[in-house]
Amino acid sequence: MKKKPTLYDVARKANVSIATVSNVLNNKREASQKTIDAVNEAIRELGYSRNESARSLKVGTSKLVGMIVPDNNPFFTEILTGIHEECQKYDWQVVVATSEESEERQNEVIELLSAQQVSGIILAPVTSKLVIPQQFQKMPIVLIDREIDNANLPVVKANNVDGSYQATEALIRNGHKRIGIILASPGISTTLQRKEGYMQALRNHGLEVNERLMLYGGDYTGSSTQISGGYRAVMKMLQAPEPPTAIFATNHLLMIGAIKALKEANLRIPEDISFIGFDDHPWQEITQPPFSIVAQPAIEMGKQAVQALQKFKEKNIVTTTVLQLELVIRQSFRSIT
């Protein structure tokens, strides 16, 4: 079996010291470009790769960043794209885990990643509170999409109140007075904010908030439950004495279930019922009809989260970043005035 090349082998081949090789590997600008090129050429020719596990134990951190998402919503996949792109600037790699809206599972993953000495964690929390064991409280954590109560942690989020307000008001201006809204798990910050935007729009236009048309499709149990929750919410709304003329689904998974229910009820969009969803994806432009959507800047959220993590790690700076949402109007709602 061929012996794996060592740091010493690289130093000897490049005719430099081991310290110089280490400086080049750690991107320290303490060598000339000629020396850096010689070291990199030696690394390439020898096929050297450093032992990151051993290095992590030595320096107390690794080149890994952990991301914990609550479900399989494609929205988080887009966030991950932004995280990957920004992490390249810091030579970080990303490892992803899903909590499936379980606080117990989330805390297990936080402990696991902390034990692996990751450089930090980007977390979409499952509840409004976060309890971290004492031994892991120094781990840099950035919250993304969702917030928690009384936490002095960096946050990257969207202006959910405004996004929900835009969608609701667009329907109101097109003559809709009975607007159903499907919300995710109660208690989550995004759910509360999107509910608030909906209620503000109704009140500002002199419309009553009808509890029968404001239903929850999530219950903290993950992806498949939210899809079925969106389905059940629509079916329940349609059985109301005065069913909605329009429905607003406040995340992608709820939207899938809602559309399934409308198809089973043989209701055409927008002829029979108007519809607005959440989180834009390419397939929503080619559906029949193309769906109107509240779009989130998911990739930018991912990039901002990595930048917030770097500031928090290096300078202990706690930042809050709020990104605006955009109502993308297509053909899934119509005027009934």
C-alpha positions as CSV (number, residue, x, y, z in Angstrom):
1,M,0.0,0.0,0.0
2,K,1.4,3.4,-1.0
3,K,2.2,5.6,1.9
4,K,0.1,8.8,2.1
5,P,2.2,11.9,1.6
6,T,2.8,14.1,4.7
7,L,3.3,17.8,5.4
8,Y,7.0,16.9,5.7
9,D,7.0,15.4,2.2
10,V,5.4,18.6,0.8
11,A,8.0,20.8,2.6
12,R,10.9,18.7,1.3
13,K,9.7,18.7,-2.3
14,A,9.0,22.5,-2.3
15,N,12.3,23.1,-0.5
16,V,10.7,25.1,2.3
17,S,10.0,24.6,6.0
18,I,7.0,22.8,7.4
19,A,5.9,26.1,8.9
20,T,5.8,27.7,5.5
21,V,3.7,24.9,4.1
22,S,1.3,25.3,7.0
23,N,1.0,29.0,6.4
24,V,0.2,28.5,2.7
25,L,-2.5,25.9,3.6
26,N,-4.0,28.3,6.1
27,N,-4.0,31.2,3.6
28,K,-1.6,33.3,5.7
29,R,0.1,35.9,3.5
30,E,3.6,35.3,5.0
31,A,5.3,33.9,1.9
32,S,6.1,35.2,-1.6
33,Q,3.9,34.3,-4.5
34,K,6.8,32.2,-5.9
35,T,6.9,30.2,-2.6
36,I,3.1,29.8,-2.6
37,D,3.2,28.5,-6.2
38,A,6.0,26.0,-5.3
39,V,4.1,24.6,-2.3
40,N,0.9,24.3,-4.3
41,E,2.7,22.5,-7.1
42,A,4.3,20.1,-4.6
43,I,0.8,19.4,-3.1
44,R,-0.6,18.7,-6.6
45,E,2.3,16.4,-7.6
46,L,2.3,14.4,-4.4
47,G,-1.5,14.3,-4.1
48,Y,-1.3,15.6,-0.5
49,S,-4.5,16.2,1.5
50,R,-4.4,17.2,5.1
51,N,-6.2,15.4,7.9
52,E,-9.0,17.8,8.6
53,S,-10.2,15.7,11.6
54,A,-6.9,15.9,13.3
55,R,-6.6,19.6,12.4
56,S,-10.0,20.3,13.9
57,L,-8.9,18.7,17.2
58,K,-5.7,20.8,17.2
59,V,-7.2,24.2,16.4
60,G,-10.6,23.6,18.1
61,T,-12.7,24.1,15.0
62,S,-13.3,22.6,11.6
63,K,-13.9,23.8,8.0
64,L,-17.6,22.6,8.4
65,V,-20.6,24.8,8.8
66,G,-23.8,23.1,10.0
67,M,-27.2,24.0,8.7
68,I,-30.4,22.7,10.4
69,V,-33.7,23.0,8.5
70,P,-37.1,22.1,9.9
71,D,-38.5,20.3,6.8
72,N,-38.0,19.5,3.1
73,N,-39.4,22.7,1.8
74,P,-37.6,23.7,-1.5
75,F,-37.2,27.1,0.0
76,F,-34.5,25.8,2.3
77,T,-32.8,24.2,-0.6
78,E,-32.5,27.6,-2.2
79,I,-31.2,29.1,1.0
80,L,-28.6,26.3,1.0
81,T,-27.5,27.4,-2.5
82,G,-26.7,30.8,-1.2
83,I,-24.9,29.4,1.8
84,H,-22.7,27.2,-0.4
85,E,-21.8,30.1,-2.6
86,E,-20.8,32.4,0.3
87,C,-19.0,29.6,2.2
88,Q,-16.5,29.3,-0.7
89,K,-15.1,32.6,0.3
90,Y,-14.1,31.2,3.7
91,D,-13.1,27.7,2.5
92,W,-16.0,26.3,4.5
93,Q,-18.1,23.2,3.6
94,V,-21.7,22.8,4.6
95,V,-23.4,19.8,6.3
96,V,-27.2,19.8,6.4
97,A,-29.6,18.1,8.8
98,T,-33.4,18.1,9.0
99,S,-35.1,18.5,12.4
100,E,-38.6,17.7,10.9
101,E,-40.1,20.2,13.2
102,S,-39.0,18.2,16.3
103,E,-37.4,20.2,19.1
104,E,-35.8,17.1,20.5
105,R,-34.3,16.2,17.1
106,Q,-33.1,19.7,16.6
107,N,-31.3,19.7,19.9
108,E,-29.7,16.3,19.2
109,V,-28.3,17.7,15.9
110,I,-27.0,20.9,17.6
111,E,-25.1,18.7,20.1
112,L,-23.8,16.4,17.4
113,L,-22.5,19.3,15.2
114,S,-21.0,21.0,18.3
115,A,-19.2,17.8,19.2
116,Q,-17.7,17.8,15.7
117,Q,-16.4,21.3,16.3
118,V,-18.1,22.9,13.3
119,S,-17.2,26.5,12.7
120,G,-20.8,27.5,13.3
121,I,-24.5,26.5,12.9
122,I,-27.1,28.2,10.7
123,L,-30.5,27.3,12.2
124,A,-34.1,27.6,11.3
125,P,-35.5,26.9,14.8
126,V,-38.7,24.8,15.3
127,T,-40.1,26.8,18.2
128,S,-39.9,30.3,19.6
129,K,-37.4,29.2,22.3
130,L,-34.0,27.6,22.1
131,V,-32.3,25.8,25.0
132,I,-28.7,24.9,24.4
133,P,-26.8,22.7,26.8
134,Q,-24.1,24.6,28.8
135,Q,-21.2,22.8,27.2
136,F,-22.3,24.0,23.7
137,Q,-23.3,27.6,24.5
138,K,-20.1,29.0,22.9
139,M,-21.0,27.6,19.5
140,P,-21.7,30.4,17.0
141,I,-25.3,30.1,15.9
142,V,-27.1,32.3,13.3
143,L,-30.9,32.1,13.0
144,I,-32.4,32.1,9.5
145,D,-36.0,32.6,8.4
146,R,-37.3,32.2,12.0
147,E,-36.6,34.0,15.2
148,I,-36.6,32.9,18.9
149,D,-37.5,34.9,22.0
150,N,-34.9,36.8,24.0
151,A,-31.9,35.4,22.1
152,N,-28.8,37.5,21.5
153,L,-28.0,35.8,18.2
154,P,-27.7,37.0,14.7
155,V,-30.9,36.8,12.6
156,V,-31.5,36.8,8.9
157,K,-35.2,36.9,8.1
158,A,-37.8,38.2,5.6
159,N,-40.3,40.9,6.2
160,N,-43.1,38.4,6.5
161,V,-45.7,40.9,7.8
162,D,-45.3,43.0,4.6
163,G,-45.2,40.1,2.3
164,S,-48.5,38.7,3.7
165,Y,-50.0,42.1,3.6
166,Q,-49.2,42.6,-0.1
167,A,-50.8,39.3,-1.0
168,T,-54.0,39.9,1.0
169,E,-54.3,43.5,-0.2
170,A,-54.0,42.4,-3.8
171,L,-56.9,40.1,-3.4
172,I,-59.0,42.7,-1.6
173,R,-58.4,45.3,-4.3
174,N,-59.7,42.7,-6.8
175,G,-63.0,42.5,-4.9
176,H,-62.4,39.6,-2.6
177,K,-63.8,39.9,0.9
178,R,-63.8,36.2,2.0
179,I,-60.1,35.4,1.8
180,G,-59.0,32.1,3.4
181,I,-55.4,31.9,4.8
182,I,-53.5,28.6,5.5
183,L,-50.8,29.1,8.1
184,A,-48.0,26.8,9.2
185,S,-47.4,25.6,12.8
186,P,-48.7,28.1,15.4
187,G,-46.1,29.8,17.6
188,I,-43.4,29.9,14.9
189,S,-42.3,33.5,14.2
190,T,-43.0,33.3,10.5
191,T,-46.5,32.0,11.1
192,L,-47.3,34.8,13.6
193,Q,-45.9,37.4,11.2
194,R,-47.7,36.2,8.1
195,K,-51.0,36.0,10.1
196,E,-50.4,39.6,11.3
197,G,-49.9,40.9,7.8
198,Y,-53.1,39.2,6.7
199,M,-55.1,40.6,9.6
200,Q,-53.7,44.1,9.1
201,A,-54.7,44.2,5.4
202,L,-58.3,43.1,6.3
203,R,-58.7,45.7,9.0
204,N,-57.2,48.5,7.0
205,H,-59.8,47.8,4.3
206,G,-62.7,47.6,6.8
207,L,-63.1,43.8,6.6
208,E,-63.8,41.5,9.5
209,V,-61.4,38.7,10.4
210,N,-63.2,35.5,10.0
211,E,-61.7,32.7,12.2
212,R,-63.3,30.0,10.0
213,L,-61.2,31.2,7.1
214,M,-57.9,31.3,9.1
215,L,-56.6,27.8,9.5
216,Y,-53.4,26.1,10.5
217,G,-51.9,23.4,8.3
218,G,-48.8,22.6,10.4
219,D,-48.4,21.0,13.8
220,Y,-44.7,20.7,14.3
221,T,-44.4,17.3,12.7
222,G,-42.6,17.9,9.4
223,S,-43.0,18.0,5.7
224,S,-45.7,15.4,4.8
225,T,-47.9,16.7,7.6
226,Q,-47.8,20.2,6.2
227,I,-48.9,19.0,2.8
228,S,-51.8,17.1,4.2
229,G,-52.5,20.0,6.5
230,G,-52.9,22.3,3.5
231,Y,-55.2,19.8,2.0
232,R,-57.4,19.5,5.1
233,A,-57.5,23.3,5.6
234,V,-58.9,23.9,2.1
235,M,-61.5,21.1,2.5
236,K,-62.6,22.6,5.8
237,M,-62.9,26.1,4.3
238,L,-65.0,24.8,1.4
239,Q,-67.5,23.4,3.8
240,A,-68.1,26.8,5.6
241,P,-71.5,28.4,5.1
242,E,-69.8,31.1,3.2
243,P,-66.7,29.6,1.6
244,P,-63.8,31.8,0.5
245,T,-63.6,33.3,-3.0
246,A,-59.7,33.4,-2.6
247,I,-57.1,31.4,-0.7
248,F,-53.6,32.4,0.4
249,A,-51.2,29.6,1.3
250,T,-48.3,30.8,3.4
251,N,-45.6,28.3,2.5
252,H,-44.7,26.0,-0.4
253,L,-45.7,22.7,1.4
254,L,-49.1,24.1,2.4
255,M,-49.6,25.3,-1.1
256,I,-49.1,21.8,-2.6
257,G,-51.8,20.4,-0.3
258,A,-54.1,23.3,-1.0
259,I,-53.9,22.9,-4.8
260,K,-54.5,19.1,-4.5
261,A,-57.7,19.8,-2.5
262,L,-58.9,22.4,-5.0
263,K,-58.4,20.0,-7.9
264,E,-60.3,17.2,-6.1
265,A,-63.1,19.7,-5.5
266,N,-63.1,20.4,-9.2
267,L,-62.5,24.1,-8.6
268,R,-60.7,25.9,-11.4
269,I,-58.1,28.5,-10.6
270,P,-58.9,31.5,-11.0
271,E,-62.4,31.0,-12.6
272,D,-63.9,29.4,-9.5
273,I,-61.5,30.5,-6.9
274,S,-58.5,32.8,-6.7
275,F,-55.2,31.6,-5.3
276,I,-51.8,33.0,-4.1
277,G,-49.0,30.9,-2.8
278,F,-45.6,31.4,-1.2
279,D,-42.0,30.8,-2.3
280,D,-41.3,31.1,-6.0
281,H,-39.9,28.2,-8.1
282,P,-39.6,27.7,-11.9
283,W,-42.4,25.2,-12.1
284,Q,-44.9,27.8,-10.9
285,E,-44.4,29.8,-14.1
286,I,-45.4,26.8,-16.3
287,T,-48.4,25.6,-14.4
288,Q,-51.9,26.2,-15.9
289,P,-52.5,28.9,-14.8
290,P,-49.1,30.3,-13.7
291,F,-49.3,30.9,-9.9
292,S,-49.1,34.3,-8.3
293,I,-46.5,34.0,-5.5
294,V,-45.0,35.9,-2.5
295,A,-41.3,35.4,-3.4
296,Q,-38.6,35.3,-0.9
297,P,-34.9,36.1,-1.7
298,A,-33.8,32.7,-0.5
299,I,-30.4,32.7,-2.0
300,E,-29.6,36.1,-0.7
301,M,-30.8,35.0,2.8
302,G,-28.3,32.1,2.6
303,K,-25.4,34.5,1.7
304,Q,-26.4,37.0,4.4
305,A,-26.5,34.2,7.0
306,V,-22.9,33.2,6.2
307,Q,-21.8,36.8,6.4
308,A,-23.5,37.2,9.8
309,L,-21.8,34.0,11.0
310,Q,-18.4,35.3,10.0
311,K,-19.0,38.6,11.9
312,F,-20.3,36.8,14.9
313,K,-17.3,34.4,15.0
314,E,-14.6,36.9,14.4
315,K,-15.8,40.1,16.1
316,N,-18.8,38.9,18.2
317,I,-21.0,41.3,16.3
318,V,-24.7,40.4,16.5
319,T,-26.6,41.5,13.4
320,T,-30.3,41.5,12.3
321,T,-30.9,41.4,8.6
322,V,-34.4,41.9,7.2
323,L,-35.0,41.2,3.5
324,Q,-38.0,42.4,1.5
325,L,-40.5,40.0,-0.1
326,E,-42.0,40.6,-3.6
327,L,-45.6,39.7,-4.7
328,V,-45.1,38.2,-8.2
329,I,-48.4,38.6,-10.0
330,R,-49.3,36.0,-12.6
331,Q,-52.6,34.5,-13.5
332,S,-54.0,32.6,-10.5
333,F,-56.3,35.3,-9.1
334,R,-58.9,37.5,-10.8
335,S,-61.1,40.4,-10.2
336,I,-64.7,39.7,-9.0
337,T,-65.8,43.4,-8.8
